[in-house]
Amino acid sequence: MDELNEAPPPRRRDTNDEEPERRGWKGPAIAVGLAMGAAAIAGLVLTGMQDKAIYSKPVDELLTQKMKFQGRPVRAEGNLVHGSLTKRDQPCEYRFTLEKNGAQLPVRFAQCVVPDTFRDVAGMDVGVTVEGELQKDSSFEASSVLAKCPSKYEMKDRKDKGEQMPHGPLASGDPPR
C-alpha cells in the first residue's frame, strides 16, 4: 500500500506545455515553405522555356508581325513559289520563296539535303514548313525544311479528275505493297 501513498514521479516538462500558441504553426509553416519552393521552381522552368519556344506562323502573319519574331526561332508555313527553287553546290545551299495570301518570304537553306517531297512540280502547290530565324531584311535563314507530299493532299482532287497518283505503286502499274 505504500505504493498508493507515494507521490507520482515528476512530469517531464514538454516544450509545447510552455508555449501553447506555437504548437499549431509547424504544419502550415512547412506547407507554405514547400509551396514557395514549388512556385520558384515552376517560375524558373517557365522562364527557361520562354527562350526555347518556337512559334509557328503562316508566311503572311509572320511578315506582318516581323518585329516580334526577328532573331527568334520560328516556323514559317506557306507554298513554294513555282520557279523559285535553286540549288548551289559550292557552298551547298538551296534558295526558294514561300508564299501565303500574297505575301512572299525568300528562304535560304544552307544544307545539301532536302526531303524527297521538296520538289517544284508544275501544276501542284507544294506546302512547305521551314524552321529557323527571320532576318532583319525579311528573309529567312532555315535550319530545317519539311515538305508536304502533294499527292497525299491532292489525291481526292486528282481521283475526281480520273488521274492516278503522280508517284508510287499505282502510277507505275505495280501492285500496292
C-alpha positions in Angstrom: 0.0 0.0 0.0 2.9 2.2 0.3 2.7 2.5 -3.4 -0.5 4.4 -3.2 0.8 7.0 -0.8 3.9 7.7 -2.8 3.9 10.8 -4.8 3.8 10.4 -8.5 7.1 10.9 -10.2 7.6 14.5 -11.5 6.3 15.0 -15.0 8.7 15.9 -17.7 8.2 19.3 -19.0 7.3 19.4 -22.6 8.2 22.4 -24.7 4.7 22.5 -26.0 3.4 23.0 -22.5 5.3 26.2 -22.1 4.3 27.8 -25.4 0.8 26.5 -26.5 0.4 29.2 -29.1 3.4 27.8 -31.2 2.0 24.2 -31.2 -0.1 24.7 -34.4 2.5 26.5 -36.5 4.7 23.7 -37.5 2.5 22.1 -40.2 1.4 25.3 -42.0 4.9 26.7 -42.0 6.2 23.6 -43.7 3.4 23.7 -46.3 4.0 27.4 -47.0 7.7 26.8 -47.4 7.1 23.9 -49.8 4.6 25.9 -51.9 7.1 28.8 -52.2 9.8 26.4 -53.3 7.5 24.8 -55.9 6.5 28.2 -57.2 10.1 29.2 -57.5 11.0 26.1 -59.5 7.9 26.5 -61.8 8.9 30.1 -62.4 12.5 29.1 -63.4 11.2 26.4 -65.7 8.8 28.7 -67.5 11.3 31.4 -67.8 13.8 29.0 -69.3 11.2 27.6 -71.7 10.2 31.1 -72.9 13.5 31.4 -74.8 13.2 27.9 -76.3 9.6 28.3 -77.6 9.1 28.0 -81.3 6.3 30.0 -82.9 4.6 28.6 -86.0 3.1 31.1 -88.3 1.9 31.3 -91.9 4.2 33.5 -94.1 1.7 36.4 -94.3 1.2 36.6 -90.5 5.0 36.2 -89.9 5.8 39.2 -92.2 3.0 41.4 -90.7 4.4 40.8 -87.2 8.1 40.6 -88.2 9.4 42.8 -85.4 8.0 40.3 -82.9 9.8 37.3 -84.5 13.1 38.7 -85.7 16.1 36.7 -84.3 13.9 34.2 -82.6 13.3 30.5 -83.5 10.2 30.3 -85.6 8.4 28.0 -88.1 7.0 29.6 -91.3 4.4 27.8 -93.4 3.5 28.5 -97.0 3.5 27.2 -100.5 6.6 27.0 -102.7 6.6 29.7 -105.4 7.0 27.9 -108.8 10.3 28.6 -110.4 12.0 30.0 -107.3 13.8 26.8 -106.2 17.5 26.9 -106.9 20.4 24.8 -105.7 24.0 25.9 -105.4 26.8 23.3 -105.0 29.7 25.4 -103.6 28.8 26.2 -100.8 25.9 23.8 -100.8 22.6 25.6 -100.3 19.0 25.9 -101.5 17.2 29.1 -102.1 13.5 29.4 -102.7 10.5 31.6 -101.9 7.4 30.7 -99.9 4.1 32.4 -100.4 0.9 32.7 -98.4 -2.1 35.0 -99.2 0.1 37.2 -101.5 3.0 37.6 -99.0 6.3 36.2 -100.1 9.3 35.1 -98.0 12.7 34.5 -99.5 14.4 31.5 -97.8 18.0 30.3 -97.6 18.7 26.7 -96.5 22.4 26.2 -96.1 22.5 22.4 -96.4 22.8 19.9 -99.2 20.0 17.5 -98.4 16.3 18.3 -98.6 13.3 15.9 -98.2 12.4 13.9 -101.3 9.0 15.5 -101.4 10.5 19.0 -101.7 10.3 19.5 -105.5 8.9 22.2 -107.7 6.1 20.3 -109.5 4.3 22.2 -112.2 0.6 22.4 -111.6 0.8 21.5 -107.9 1.1 23.5 -104.8 3.8 22.2 -102.6 3.2 23.0 -98.9 6.4 23.8 -97.1 7.3 24.4 -93.4 10.7 25.9 -92.6 12.2 26.2 -89.2 14.8 28.9 -88.5 15.1 32.6 -88.0 13.6 35.6 -89.6 16.3 38.1 -90.6 16.2 41.9 -90.4 15.9 42.1 -94.2 12.7 40.0 -94.0 14.5 36.9 -95.5 14.5 33.6 -93.7 17.5 31.5 -92.6 16.2 28.0 -92.4 17.7 25.2 -90.3 15.2 22.6 -91.5 12.8 22.1 -94.3 9.7 20.0 -94.3 7.6 19.5 -97.4 4.1 18.1 -97.6 3.6 15.4 -100.2 1.4 17.0 -102.8 0.0 13.6 -103.9 -1.3 12.9 -100.3 -3.1 16.2 -100.1 -4.4 16.4 -103.6 -5.3 12.8 -104.1 -9.0 13.4 -103.8 -9.0 16.1 -106.4 -6.8 14.1 -108.8 -9.0 11.0 -108.4 -12.1 13.1 -109.2 -10.4 14.0 -112.5 -9.6 10.4 -113.2 -5.9 10.7 -112.6 -3.6 8.4 -110.6 -1.0 9.4 -108.0 2.0 11.2 -109.6 4.4 8.7 -107.9 4.1 5.5 -106.0 3.0 1.9 -106.9 -0.2 2.8 -108.7 1.5 5.3 -111.1 4.0 2.7 -112.3 1.4 0.0 -112.7 2.9 -2.1 -109.9 0.5 -3.6 -107.4 0.4 -2.0 -104.0 2.8 -3.4 -101.4 
